[in-house]
Amino acid sequence: MVTESHAVRTGTVLPVDAARWAMWTFVIANVVIVEALFVNAGSGKNEVLTVAKFFGLHAALLMLLQLLLVARLPWLDRRIGMDRLTVWHRWVGFTLLWTVLTHATLVVLGFATLDDTSMAKTFVALSGVPASLLGMLAAAVIVVIAVVSTRSLRRRLRYEVWHGLHLLLYVALGLAFVHQLQETTTFTSSAFATAYWWILWLFAFGALLTGRLVVPLWRNAYHRFSVAAVVPESHDVVSVYVTGRHLDKLPARAGQFCIWRFPGHNHWWLANPFSLSAAPDGRGLRLTAKAVGSASAGLRNLSVGNRAYVEGPYGAFTSLHRSRPGVLLIAGGVGITPVRAMLEEQTSGDVVVLYRVRSEAEAVLLNEVRRLLALRGGRLHLLTGRTGEGGAPPFGAGSLHQLVPDITTRDVYVCGPPAMTAAVLAGLRDLRVPARQVHAERFGLA
């Protein structure tokens, strides 16, 4: 069944650009307000403490931005994508780390200078003040999270361990909020300052609770998802069909992914992001997964009627961002799943699919892709073999241009393993395909 989709966008402002401008406007406006509040509040007890207060106010703003980046706000997620928001969250996190450490160091130095004593003695004295102690604890938690988030250590930790430690960020935010609340010069320098900080904190925490807790719980209670069928596609690939109530009201699009949990199949804290492998039709959802871990490998053992807990849909890998009449869809391995779903949409323009696999036998959903392309009059290039076995790289600029001579006039969607995605993006840059026409998303949790 082919579903309807929005027409190709012809305007000058793409959704992703509009979302980025909105975010930058929000950030800059709040930075201006915070700095105006800093100037209006006057100087501290000495110059060092004045600078410390400056860094403290900006640390609070960075914490609030951190919350908004991982709140999974639908408007942002569908336009920017969870992967990019997660990358921004990471960089804002390390900026927050250094801002907090600078603030804390300057506070101790400032009071040590004021009391003409050592920083060690000042640190001990400040730890006995409740407001300062809360700030110290918040800073300590942020340091721990930053350490375990470094690439070298992150690779050695199981995701569940890292994620559990990362949740301590919410503890740090709570401690920081109370710390700021007790610093009267921050909250009560003026009536506007008090209203501003309360509104900003409530907005950030409200967005987080709504996006991460309220909306998923409400959707699952309303739709009551359950397993309708489990279909093996090959020896290591399985499709799971999920049904539920009122699925025509679920705001899902082809190309998006959901975070799936199946109670009784795994522990509740184990979840996997899987793309929708069929365009949502208002009656059911389908995921197709390859057995690369215990969670995905066990999906073929699900029973019909098994409850499903679904978060999402998420992602900006959709036709919402189409800007050109023609489209090139590039997939590697099981990355064909969102591409296959997008082929069901009724969109205009010529469609070409490049599907990279080691052998035709490993090409998941190949017959479905061929059938859908036949219905649309599209073309499929099945690229088999191992990279480096001779010949030009399959996704080098020369190979891409040979396969799709008009590639620079198309929107290009890329989904596959990280190495393949990087190779494709490099080839597209060499061909000077405009960045606004390139759409790639790395699916993951945040």
PyMOL commands that set and color helices and strands:
alter all, ss='L'
color gray80, all
select helices_A, chain A and resi 15-41+47-69+74-80+82-115+119-127+130-148+151-154+159-166+168-182+184-187+191-223+247-249+294-301+319-321+333-342+360-362+366-376+397-403+407-409+418-430+435-437
alter helices_A, ss='H'
color red, helices_A
select strands_A, chain A and resi 3-4+226-232+237-243+257-261+272-275+284-290+309-314+326-332+345-346+351-356+379-383+410-415+438-440
alter strands_A, ss='S'
color yellow, strands_A
deselect
rebuild
show_as cartoon
